[in-house]
Amino acid sequence: MRIGLFGGTFDPIHVGHLIVAEEAREQLDLEKMIFIPSGVSPHKHHRKISDPSLRLEMTRLAIQGNEHFELSDFEIGHQAASFTVETVYHFRRTLGEEAELFLIVGADSILEISTWKEPQKLLSQCEPVVAVRPGFDLDKLEPELLERVRILEGVLVDVSSTDIRKRVAAGRSLKYLVPASVASFILEHKLYTRASST
């Protein structure tokens, strides 16, 4: 069994996330890709993050219709900070030792892996798969880590949740940046507007 684990704040989830997930599923021949919206992230204290239930619902809306995509509320169910190593161990226990786990991460995240909780323990349980992003040089990784990561081929999508939040605040269109169902949800719940961030 080959399973992809794709965690993130998903605030909001966007087409870049979906393209990376589908490419990883196809290139790695995964049976399924599990999306795991983060609960309390130990790395995102610098900004206000949308309520977990809203991010969970946006992710559900975004992945519906793809039989290979699955949603997990494992991290959102935690009151304390969510550490990737604990999440991976949860799925290891749930799926069994025979499962091959692939952790999908962005280039920005993998460059910070040395600051994560128990990175070596984490890497012993899964194979990191990196989606390259413009402006992030993977050659900065330690050589032994660079040898262990798998690079997603031909995937370079320059869409970010930060830019999407700025577009909403400025009253700009989200067409083709997020699924229509997610755009409607953002509008309905008045997310990322100047009024909602104060």
JOBEL-V402282 format. One record per backbone hydrogen bond with DSSP energy under -0.5 kcal/mol. CO is the residue of the C=O (numbers start at 1). NH is the residue of the N-H. If there is no record, write none. Layout:
co = {CO | CO}
nh = {NH | NH}
//
This chain:
co = {1 | 1 | 2 | 2 | 3 | 4 | 4 | 5 | 5 | 6 | 8 | 10 | 12 | 14 | 14 | 15 | 16 | 17 | 18 | 19 | 20 | 21 | 22 | 23 | 24 | 25 | 26 | 32 | 33 | 33 | 34 | 35 | 36 | 39 | 40 | 41 | 44 | 51 | 51 | 52 | 53 | 54 | 55 | 56 | 57 | 58 | 59 | 60 | 63 | 65 | 66 | 68 | 70 | 72 | 73 | 75 | 80 | 81 | 82 | 83 | 83 | 84 | 85 | 86 | 87 | 88 | 89 | 90 | 91 | 92 | 96 | 99 | 100 | 101 | 101 | 102 | 102 | 103 | 103 | 104 | 105 | 106 | 107 | 109 | 110 | 112 | 113 | 116 | 118 | 119 | 120 | 122 | 122 | 126 | 127 | 128 | 129 | 129 | 130 | 130 | 131 | 133 | 135 | 136 | 137 | 138 | 142 | 142 | 143 | 145 | 145 | 150 | 152 | 154 | 156 | 157 | 160 | 161 | 162 | 163 | 164 | 165 | 166 | 167 | 168 | 174 | 174 | 177 | 179 | 179 | 180 | 181 | 182 | 183 | 184 | 185 | 186 | 187 | 190 | 193 | 195}
nh = {3 | 100 | 31 | 32 | 102 | 6 | 34 | 7 | 104 | 36 | 38 | 13 | 11 | 17 | 18 | 19 | 20 | 21 | 22 | 23 | 24 | 25 | 26 | 27 | 28 | 30 | 29 | 4 | 35 | 70 | 6 | 72 | 8 | 41 | 82 | 44 | 47 | 54 | 55 | 56 | 57 | 58 | 59 | 60 | 61 | 62 | 63 | 64 | 66 | 67 | 69 | 33 | 35 | 37 | 77 | 78 | 40 | 83 | 42 | 86 | 87 | 88 | 89 | 90 | 91 | 92 | 93 | 94 | 95 | 96 | 99 | 101 | 3 | 103 | 127 | 5 | 104 | 105 | 129 | 7 | 131 | 110 | 111 | 112 | 113 | 115 | 116 | 119 | 122 | 123 | 124 | 125 | 126 | 128 | 103 | 150 | 105 | 131 | 132 | 152 | 107 | 136 | 137 | 138 | 140 | 141 | 145 | 146 | 147 | 148 | 149 | 130 | 155 | 156 | 158 | 159 | 164 | 165 | 166 | 167 | 168 | 169 | 170 | 172 | 171 | 177 | 178 | 15 | 182 | 183 | 184 | 185 | 186 | 187 | 188 | 189 | 191 | 190 | 193 | 197 | 198}
//
